[in-house]
Amino acid sequence: MLFRVDPASRTPLGDQIAGCVRRALADGTLRHGERLPSAREVAASLDVNVHTVLRGYQRLRDEGLIELRRGRGAVVTGGVLAPDRARLLERVRSLAEDARTLGLSDAEILDLLRAGVWGSG
């Protein structure tokens, strides 16, 4: 699996790493039961700290897409992530990042989303 990150991006490197896995799930190049490269391997190939990779992997674990086991590594447990859903998730993350850059709280971001979706507020 190929990981690519942009150190100049405002998106944290761990989130970029998680995004690479989501895209691979969405396009079918990564499937249920497959192992991800070790955090050390990814860190070495990207020249980033191993904890940065682990943050990305932990985000994927929290989303139910992978399982992390000591000594066994990261294994894909989630099903295929629909391409449209993967793109939407990336857009939501970007929106939240932009809103936080502007100083909005999570509650304010949610209020904006509710107003945009349901027309209230």
C-alpha positions as CSV (number, residue, x, y, z in Angstrom):
1,M,0.0,0.0,0.0
2,L,1.3,3.4,-0.9
3,F,1.0,6.3,1.6
4,R,1.5,9.9,0.5
5,V,1.4,12.9,2.7
6,D,1.9,16.6,2.1
7,P,3.9,18.2,5.0
8,A,2.8,21.6,3.8
9,S,-0.9,20.8,4.2
10,R,-2.9,22.2,7.1
11,T,-4.3,18.6,7.6
12,P,-2.3,16.8,10.3
13,L,-0.1,14.1,9.0
14,G,-1.9,11.4,11.0
15,D,-5.2,12.4,9.4
16,Q,-3.5,12.3,6.0
17,I,-2.3,8.8,6.7
18,A,-5.8,7.7,7.8
19,G,-7.1,9.3,4.6
20,C,-4.8,7.2,2.5
21,V,-6.2,4.0,4.0
22,R,-9.8,5.3,3.6
23,R,-9.2,5.9,-0.1
24,A,-7.7,2.5,-0.6
25,L,-10.8,0.9,1.1
26,A,-13.0,3.1,-1.1
27,D,-11.3,2.1,-4.4
28,G,-11.0,-1.6,-3.5
29,T,-7.2,-1.8,-3.4
30,L,-7.4,-2.6,0.3
31,R,-9.8,-5.3,1.5
32,H,-11.2,-6.8,4.7
33,G,-8.6,-9.0,6.5
34,E,-5.5,-7.4,4.9
35,R,-2.7,-6.1,7.1
36,L,-1.5,-2.6,6.9
37,P,2.2,-2.0,7.0
38,S,3.7,-1.6,10.5
39,A,3.7,1.9,11.9
40,R,7.5,1.8,11.9
41,E,7.6,0.9,8.2
42,V,5.2,3.7,7.3
43,A,7.0,6.2,9.5
44,A,10.4,5.3,7.9
45,S,9.0,5.5,4.4
46,L,7.4,8.9,5.0
47,D,10.1,10.2,7.3
48,V,7.7,11.0,10.1
49,N,7.5,10.0,13.7
50,V,6.0,6.5,14.5
51,H,3.5,8.2,16.9
52,T,2.2,10.2,13.9
53,V,1.4,7.0,12.1
54,L,-0.1,5.5,15.2
55,R,-2.5,8.5,15.6
56,G,-3.7,7.9,12.0
57,Y,-4.1,4.2,12.7
58,Q,-5.9,4.9,16.0
59,R,-8.4,7.2,14.2
60,L,-9.1,4.3,11.7
61,R,-9.6,2.0,14.7
62,D,-12.0,4.4,16.3
63,E,-14.0,4.5,13.0
64,G,-14.2,0.7,13.0
65,L,-12.1,0.3,9.9
66,I,-9.1,-1.5,11.4
67,E,-8.2,-3.5,14.4
68,L,-4.9,-2.9,16.3
69,R,-3.3,-5.7,18.2
70,R,0.1,-5.6,19.9
71,G,2.4,-7.9,18.0
72,R,-0.1,-8.5,15.2
73,G,-0.3,-5.1,13.7
74,A,-3.2,-3.3,12.0
75,V,-5.7,-5.4,10.2
76,V,-8.6,-4.2,8.1
77,T,-11.9,-5.1,9.8
78,G,-14.3,-2.7,8.1
79,G,-16.0,-3.5,4.9
80,V,-15.5,-1.6,1.7
81,L,-15.9,2.1,2.3
82,A,-18.1,3.5,-0.5
83,P,-16.1,6.0,-2.6
84,D,-18.8,8.7,-2.1
85,R,-18.7,8.2,1.7
86,A,-14.9,8.3,1.7
87,R,-14.9,11.6,-0.2
88,L,-17.6,13.0,2.1
89,L,-15.6,12.1,5.2
90,E,-12.6,13.8,3.8
91,R,-14.7,17.0,3.0
92,V,-16.1,17.0,6.5
93,R,-12.7,16.7,8.1
94,S,-11.5,19.6,5.9
95,L,-14.5,21.7,6.8
96,A,-14.0,21.1,10.5
97,E,-10.3,22.0,10.2
98,D,-11.1,25.2,8.3
99,A,-13.7,26.1,10.9
100,R,-11.3,25.5,13.8
101,T,-8.7,27.6,12.0
102,L,-11.3,30.4,12.1
103,G,-11.7,29.9,15.9
104,L,-15.0,28.1,15.9
105,S,-15.8,25.6,18.6
106,D,-17.1,22.1,17.9
107,A,-20.5,23.2,19.1
108,E,-20.5,26.2,16.6
109,I,-19.4,23.9,13.8
110,L,-22.3,21.5,14.6
111,D,-24.7,24.5,14.7
112,L,-23.6,25.6,11.2
113,L,-24.0,22.0,9.9
114,R,-27.5,21.8,11.3
115,A,-28.4,25.2,9.9
116,G,-27.1,24.2,6.5
117,V,-28.7,20.8,6.4
118,W,-32.1,21.5,8.1
119,G,-32.4,25.2,7.4
120,S,-32.7,26.1,11.1
121,G,-30.6,28.7,12.9
